Amino acid sequence: MQDEGLQTAYNDPDDRTLKEFFHSLLSLGFVPLDYVEAAYDALSDDIPEEGLPVAVYFEENYIVGRRARGRRRAVPPRFPAKYWNCYTAPLQDLQCRNNISEGWHNRFQLVVGKHHPSVYSAFDELLKEQDDTESTLEALALGQTVKAAPNKTWKKHQERLREIVATYQTYKDEES
């Protein structure tokens, strides 16, 4: 969105069309896997003119890939929906796949203290991380609690997400 210069239009308080479209694209992560492509097709009817380049990028990289033209073969999406779809996660009280890895990367970057560490300093920090992981595993084996309970805001967010995902079929039936 920023690469296409759409941040100002996205943040325009008087015209929320573009913002709502991008939020609709993001909501595809919570549609049942079998319905992702159909849901995208339904969204594509309402693509704002300025959002078209982002929609094409999203379609090629996340939904259907590049379609076949002439003698060229179709290319599957770079990131198929089975890797980014989180429909079942809220129903099973799980986090979406990348939240945990993003949290680890953010924490590791803070520990290292720079964006591009040398190989040796990165290796030293990885060794420290391994020691920390082993200590955590030992504490778990002893029955100790090693992770703080989620805060109220996170719990409310998860509950709301679970309610929305659980009633997907109802929303779909009402639309028909």
ChimeraX commands (.cxc) that place a marker at each C-alpha (Angstrom):
marker #1 position 0.00,0.00,0.00 radius 0.5
marker #1 position 2.77,2.44,0.88 radius 0.5
marker #1 position 4.79,1.49,-2.22 radius 0.5
marker #1 position 1.79,2.52,-4.33 radius 0.5
marker #1 position 1.57,5.89,-2.52 radius 0.5
marker #1 position -1.84,5.13,-1.02 radius 0.5
marker #1 position -1.19,5.96,2.62 radius 0.5
marker #1 position -2.83,9.40,2.43 radius 0.5
marker #1 position -5.93,8.02,0.72 radius 0.5
marker #1 position -6.00,5.13,3.22 radius 0.5
marker #1 position -5.96,7.56,6.16 radius 0.5
marker #1 position -8.51,9.98,4.66 radius 0.5
marker #1 position -11.23,10.40,7.33 radius 0.5
marker #1 position -13.79,11.58,4.76 radius 0.5
marker #1 position -13.40,8.66,2.35 radius 0.5
marker #1 position -13.00,5.27,4.00 radius 0.5
marker #1 position -13.47,3.24,0.80 radius 0.5
marker #1 position -9.82,2.30,0.39 radius 0.5
marker #1 position -9.35,1.52,4.08 radius 0.5
marker #1 position -12.41,-0.72,4.14 radius 0.5
marker #1 position -11.22,-2.54,1.01 radius 0.5
marker #1 position -7.79,-3.26,2.52 radius 0.5
marker #1 position -9.40,-4.45,5.75 radius 0.5
marker #1 position -11.61,-6.75,3.67 radius 0.5
marker #1 position -8.49,-8.18,2.01 radius 0.5
marker #1 position -6.97,-8.84,5.42 radius 0.5
marker #1 position -10.17,-10.49,6.63 radius 0.5
marker #1 position -9.66,-13.25,4.05 radius 0.5
marker #1 position -7.32,-14.81,6.60 radius 0.5
marker #1 position -10.40,-15.72,8.65 radius 0.5
marker #1 position -12.53,-17.23,5.90 radius 0.5
marker #1 position -12.61,-21.06,5.67 radius 0.5
marker #1 position -9.79,-22.24,3.43 radius 0.5
marker #1 position -12.15,-23.70,0.82 radius 0.5
marker #1 position -13.91,-20.33,0.42 radius 0.5
marker #1 position -10.89,-17.97,0.22 radius 0.5
marker #1 position -10.83,-17.74,-3.57 radius 0.5
marker #1 position -14.60,-17.25,-3.82 radius 0.5
marker #1 position -14.50,-14.60,-1.09 radius 0.5
marker #1 position -11.71,-12.80,-2.95 radius 0.5
marker #1 position -13.74,-12.94,-6.15 radius 0.5
marker #1 position -16.67,-11.36,-4.31 radius 0.5
marker #1 position -14.38,-8.61,-2.98 radius 0.5
marker #1 position -12.87,-7.98,-6.39 radius 0.5
marker #1 position -16.21,-6.60,-7.59 radius 0.5
marker #1 position -15.72,-3.60,-5.27 radius 0.5
marker #1 position -12.02,-2.79,-5.77 radius 0.5
marker #1 position -11.48,0.97,-5.64 radius 0.5
marker #1 position -9.62,2.25,-8.72 radius 0.5
marker #1 position -6.55,3.36,-6.73 radius 0.5
marker #1 position -6.39,-0.02,-4.93 radius 0.5
marker #1 position -6.20,-2.06,-8.14 radius 0.5
marker #1 position -2.37,-2.51,-8.16 radius 0.5
marker #1 position -2.44,-3.82,-4.59 radius 0.5
marker #1 position -5.35,-6.13,-5.40 radius 0.5
marker #1 position -3.49,-7.56,-8.41 radius 0.5
marker #1 position -0.38,-8.10,-6.27 radius 0.5
marker #1 position -2.48,-9.78,-3.58 radius 0.5
marker #1 position -4.25,-12.00,-6.10 radius 0.5
marker #1 position -1.01,-13.14,-7.76 radius 0.5
marker #1 position 0.96,-13.73,-4.56 radius 0.5
marker #1 position -1.71,-14.96,-2.13 radius 0.5
marker #1 position -4.84,-16.17,-3.93 radius 0.5
marker #1 position -4.58,-17.71,-7.40 radius 0.5
marker #1 position -1.08,-16.97,-8.68 radius 0.5
marker #1 position -0.43,-15.84,-12.23 radius 0.5
marker #1 position -2.91,-17.12,-14.73 radius 0.5
marker #1 position -1.77,-18.91,-17.89 radius 0.5
marker #1 position -1.51,-16.79,-21.05 radius 0.5
marker #1 position -0.73,-18.08,-24.48 radius 0.5
marker #1 position 1.80,-20.89,-24.20 radius 0.5
marker #1 position 2.81,-19.92,-20.68 radius 0.5
marker #1 position 1.82,-22.14,-17.81 radius 0.5
marker #1 position -0.02,-20.81,-14.79 radius 0.5
marker #1 position 2.17,-20.07,-11.78 radius 0.5
marker #1 position 0.75,-20.93,-8.35 radius 0.5
marker #1 position 0.68,-18.21,-5.67 radius 0.5
marker #1 position 3.95,-17.62,-3.85 radius 0.5
marker #1 position 2.17,-17.84,-0.50 radius 0.5
marker #1 position -0.78,-20.27,-0.83 radius 0.5
marker #1 position -3.72,-19.73,1.51 radius 0.5
marker #1 position -2.95,-22.93,3.42 radius 0.5
marker #1 position 0.09,-21.13,4.89 radius 0.5
marker #1 position -1.54,-17.85,5.93 radius 0.5
marker #1 position -5.18,-18.75,6.56 radius 0.5
marker #1 position -6.05,-18.60,10.27 radius 0.5
marker #1 position -9.69,-19.69,10.17 radius 0.5
marker #1 position -9.27,-22.64,12.53 radius 0.5
marker #1 position -6.86,-20.95,14.95 radius 0.5
marker #1 position -9.43,-18.91,16.94 radius 0.5
marker #1 position -11.77,-21.89,17.08 radius 0.5
marker #1 position -9.02,-23.93,18.75 radius 0.5
marker #1 position -7.72,-21.09,21.00 radius 0.5
marker #1 position -4.49,-20.91,19.01 radius 0.5
marker #1 position -2.62,-17.86,17.82 radius 0.5
marker #1 position -2.19,-17.22,14.13 radius 0.5
marker #1 position 0.97,-18.82,12.79 radius 0.5
marker #1 position 3.26,-15.83,12.45 radius 0.5
marker #1 position 2.47,-14.04,15.73 radius 0.5
marker #1 position 4.79,-16.31,17.68 radius 0.5
marker #1 position 7.64,-16.09,15.18 radius 0.5
marker #1 position 7.28,-12.31,14.87 radius 0.5
marker #1 position 7.41,-12.01,18.65 radius 0.5
marker #1 position 10.57,-14.12,18.76 radius 0.5
marker #1 position 12.21,-12.09,15.97 radius 0.5
marker #1 position 11.36,-8.80,17.70 radius 0.5
marker #1 position 12.73,-10.05,21.01 radius 0.5
marker #1 position 15.86,-11.46,19.37 radius 0.5
marker #1 position 16.49,-8.18,17.53 radius 0.5
marker #1 position 16.22,-6.30,20.85 radius 0.5
marker #1 position 18.69,-8.70,22.46 radius 0.5
marker #1 position 21.16,-8.43,19.57 radius 0.5
marker #1 position 20.70,-4.66,19.49 radius 0.5
marker #1 position 21.09,-4.12,15.74 radius 0.5
marker #1 position 19.42,-4.93,12.45 radius 0.5
marker #1 position 22.41,-6.59,10.77 radius 0.5
marker #1 position 24.69,-8.20,13.37 radius 0.5
marker #1 position 27.96,-9.81,12.41 radius 0.5
marker #1 position 27.97,-13.58,12.09 radius 0.5
marker #1 position 29.91,-13.96,15.35 radius 0.5
marker #1 position 27.66,-11.74,17.46 radius 0.5
marker #1 position 24.54,-13.40,15.99 radius 0.5
marker #1 position 26.03,-16.82,16.76 radius 0.5
marker #1 position 26.77,-15.79,20.37 radius 0.5
marker #1 position 23.18,-14.57,20.80 radius 0.5
marker #1 position 21.82,-17.80,19.30 radius 0.5
marker #1 position 23.87,-19.77,21.85 radius 0.5
marker #1 position 22.37,-17.65,24.64 radius 0.5
marker #1 position 18.91,-18.25,23.17 radius 0.5
marker #1 position 19.58,-22.01,23.18 radius 0.5
marker #1 position 20.57,-21.83,26.86 radius 0.5
marker #1 position 17.39,-19.88,27.63 radius 0.5
marker #1 position 15.28,-22.44,25.75 radius 0.5
marker #1 position 16.89,-25.32,27.64 radius 0.5
marker #1 position 16.24,-23.56,30.97 radius 0.5
marker #1 position 12.62,-23.05,29.99 radius 0.5
marker #1 position 12.25,-26.72,29.06 radius 0.5
marker #1 position 13.72,-27.77,32.41 radius 0.5
marker #1 position 11.31,-25.47,34.25 radius 0.5
marker #1 position 8.39,-26.93,32.30 radius 0.5
marker #1 position 9.56,-30.45,33.13 radius 0.5
marker #1 position 9.45,-29.48,36.82 radius 0.5
marker #1 position 5.87,-28.22,36.41 radius 0.5
marker #1 position 6.72,-24.54,36.78 radius 0.5
marker #1 position 4.89,-21.78,34.93 radius 0.5
marker #1 position 7.27,-20.03,32.57 radius 0.5
marker #1 position 5.01,-17.73,30.59 radius 0.5
marker #1 position 2.84,-14.90,31.82 radius 0.5
marker #1 position -0.88,-15.28,31.28 radius 0.5
marker #1 position -2.29,-13.30,28.35 radius 0.5
marker #1 position -3.60,-9.85,29.27 radius 0.5
marker #1 position -7.30,-8.90,29.27 radius 0.5
marker #1 position -7.11,-7.03,25.97 radius 0.5
marker #1 position -5.63,-10.03,24.17 radius 0.5
marker #1 position -8.25,-12.33,25.70 radius 0.5
marker #1 position -11.10,-10.02,24.60 radius 0.5
marker #1 position -9.64,-9.80,21.11 radius 0.5
marker #1 position -9.34,-13.59,20.85 radius 0.5
marker #1 position -12.90,-14.09,22.13 radius 0.5
marker #1 position -14.33,-11.60,19.62 radius 0.5
marker #1 position -12.36,-13.22,16.81 radius 0.5
marker #1 position -13.58,-16.66,17.86 radius 0.5
marker #1 position -17.20,-15.42,17.83 radius 0.5
marker #1 position -16.84,-13.94,14.34 radius 0.5
marker #1 position -15.14,-17.00,12.91 radius 0.5
marker #1 position -17.60,-19.38,14.56 radius 0.5
marker #1 position -20.54,-17.59,12.94 radius 0.5
marker #1 position -19.02,-17.41,9.44 radius 0.5
marker #1 position -21.63,-19.73,7.98 radius 0.5
marker #1 position -24.41,-17.56,9.43 radius 0.5
marker #1 position -22.92,-14.49,7.73 radius 0.5
marker #1 position -22.61,-16.43,4.49 radius 0.5
marker #1 position -26.23,-17.64,4.69 radius 0.5
marker #1 position -27.51,-14.11,5.38 radius 0.5
marker #1 position -25.65,-12.82,2.32 radius 0.5
marker #1 position -27.32,-15.35,0.03 radius 0.5
marker link #1:1,2 radius 0.2
marker link #1:2,3 radius 0.2
marker link #1:3,4 radius 0.2
marker link #1:4,5 radius 0.2
marker link #1:5,6 radius 0.2
marker link #1:6,7 radius 0.2
marker link #1:7,8 radius 0.2
marker link #1:8,9 radius 0.2
marker link #1:9,10 radius 0.2
marker link #1:10,11 radius 0.2
marker link #1:11,12 radius 0.2
marker link #1:12,13 radius 0.2
marker link #1:13,14 radius 0.2
marker link #1:14,15 radius 0.2
marker link #1:15,16 radius 0.2
marker link #1:16,17 radius 0.2
marker link #1:17,18 radius 0.2
marker link #1:18,19 radius 0.2
marker link #1:19,20 radius 0.2
marker link #1:20,21 radius 0.2
marker link #1:21,22 radius 0.2
marker link #1:22,23 radius 0.2
marker link #1:23,24 radius 0.2
marker link #1:24,25 radius 0.2
marker link #1:25,26 radius 0.2
marker link #1:26,27 radius 0.2
marker link #1:27,28 radius 0.2
marker link #1:28,29 radius 0.2
marker link #1:29,30 radius 0.2
marker link #1:30,31 radius 0.2
marker link #1:31,32 radius 0.2
marker link #1:32,33 radius 0.2
marker link #1:33,34 radius 0.2
marker link #1:34,35 radius 0.2
marker link #1:35,36 radius 0.2
marker link #1:36,37 radius 0.2
marker link #1:37,38 radius 0.2
marker link #1:38,39 radius 0.2
marker link #1:39,40 radius 0.2
marker link #1:40,41 radius 0.2
marker link #1:41,42 radius 0.2
marker link #1:42,43 radius 0.2
marker link #1:43,44 radius 0.2
marker link #1:44,45 radius 0.2
marker link #1:45,46 radius 0.2
marker link #1:46,47 radius 0.2
marker link #1:47,48 radius 0.2
marker link #1:48,49 radius 0.2
marker link #1:49,50 radius 0.2
marker link #1:50,51 radius 0.2
marker link #1:51,52 radius 0.2
marker link #1:52,53 radius 0.2
marker link #1:53,54 radius 0.2
marker link #1:54,55 radius 0.2
marker link #1:55,56 radius 0.2
marker link #1:56,57 radius 0.2
marker link #1:57,58 radius 0.2
marker link #1:58,59 radius 0.2
marker link #1:59,60 radius 0.2
marker link #1:60,61 radius 0.2
marker link #1:61,62 radius 0.2
marker link #1:62,63 radius 0.2
marker link #1:63,64 radius 0.2
marker link #1:64,65 radius 0.2
marker link #1:65,66 radius 0.2
marker link #1:66,67 radius 0.2
marker link #1:67,68 radius 0.2
marker link #1:68,69 radius 0.2
marker link #1:69,70 radius 0.2
marker link #1:70,71 radius 0.2
marker link #1:71,72 radius 0.2
marker link #1:72,73 radius 0.2
marker link #1:73,74 radius 0.2
marker link #1:74,75 radius 0.2
marker link #1:75,76 radius 0.2
marker link #1:76,77 radius 0.2
marker link #1:77,78 radius 0.2
marker link #1:78,79 radius 0.2
marker link #1:79,80 radius 0.2
marker link #1:80,81 radius 0.2
marker link #1:81,82 radius 0.2
marker link #1:82,83 radius 0.2
marker link #1:83,84 radius 0.2
marker link #1:84,85 radius 0.2
marker link #1:85,86 radius 0.2
marker link #1:86,87 radius 0.2
marker link #1:87,88 radius 0.2
marker link #1:88,89 radius 0.2
marker link #1:89,90 radius 0.2
marker link #1:90,91 radius 0.2
marker link #1:91,92 radius 0.2
marker link #1:92,93 radius 0.2
marker link #1:93,94 radius 0.2
marker link #1:94,95 radius 0.2
marker link #1:95,96 radius 0.2
marker link #1:96,97 radius 0.2
marker link #1:97,98 radius 0.2
marker link #1:98,99 radius 0.2
marker link #1:99,100 radius 0.2
marker link #1:100,101 radius 0.2
marker link #1:101,102 radius 0.2
marker link #1:102,103 radius 0.2
marker link #1:103,104 radius 0.2
marker link #1:104,105 radius 0.2
marker link #1:105,106 radius 0.2
marker link #1:106,107 radius 0.2
marker link #1:107,108 radius 0.2
marker link #1:108,109 radius 0.2
marker link #1:109,110 radius 0.2
marker link #1:110,111 radius 0.2
marker link #1:111,112 radius 0.2
marker link #1:112,113 radius 0.2
marker link #1:113,114 radius 0.2
marker link #1:114,115 radius 0.2
marker link #1:115,116 radius 0.2
marker link #1:116,117 radius 0.2
marker link #1:117,118 radius 0.2
marker link #1:118,119 radius 0.2
marker link #1:119,120 radius 0.2
marker link #1:120,121 radius 0.2
marker link #1:121,122 radius 0.2
marker link #1:122,123 radius 0.2
marker link #1:123,124 radius 0.2
marker link #1:124,125 radius 0.2
marker link #1:125,126 radius 0.2
marker link #1:126,127 radius 0.2
marker link #1:127,128 radius 0.2
marker link #1:128,129 radius 0.2
marker link #1:129,130 radius 0.2
marker link #1:130,131 radius 0.2
marker link #1:131,132 radius 0.2
marker link #1:132,133 radius 0.2
marker link #1:133,134 radius 0.2
marker link #1:134,135 radius 0.2
marker link #1:135,136 radius 0.2
marker link #1:136,137 radius 0.2
marker link #1:137,138 radius 0.2
marker link #1:138,139 radius 0.2
marker link #1:139,140 radius 0.2
marker link #1:140,141 radius 0.2
marker link #1:141,142 radius 0.2
marker link #1:142,143 radius 0.2
marker link #1:143,144 radius 0.2
marker link #1:144,145 radius 0.2
marker link #1:145,146 radius 0.2
marker link #1:146,147 radius 0.2
marker link #1:147,148 radius 0.2
marker link #1:148,149 radius 0.2
marker link #1:149,150 radius 0.2
marker link #1:150,151 radius 0.2
marker link #1:151,152 radius 0.2
marker link #1:152,153 radius 0.2
marker link #1:153,154 radius 0.2
marker link #1:154,155 radius 0.2
marker link #1:155,156 radius 0.2
marker link #1:156,157 radius 0.2
marker link #1:157,158 radius 0.2
marker link #1:158,159 radius 0.2
marker link #1:159,160 radius 0.2
marker link #1:160,161 radius 0.2
marker link #1:161,162 radius 0.2
marker link #1:162,163 radius 0.2
marker link #1:163,164 radius 0.2
marker link #1:164,165 radius 0.2
marker link #1:165,166 radius 0.2
marker link #1:166,167 radius 0.2
marker link #1:167,168 radius 0.2
marker link #1:168,169 radius 0.2
marker link #1:169,170 radius 0.2
marker link #1:170,171 radius 0.2
marker link #1:171,172 radius 0.2
marker link #1:172,173 radius 0.2
marker link #1:173,174 radius 0.2
marker link #1:174,175 radius 0.2
marker link #1:175,176 radius 0.2
view
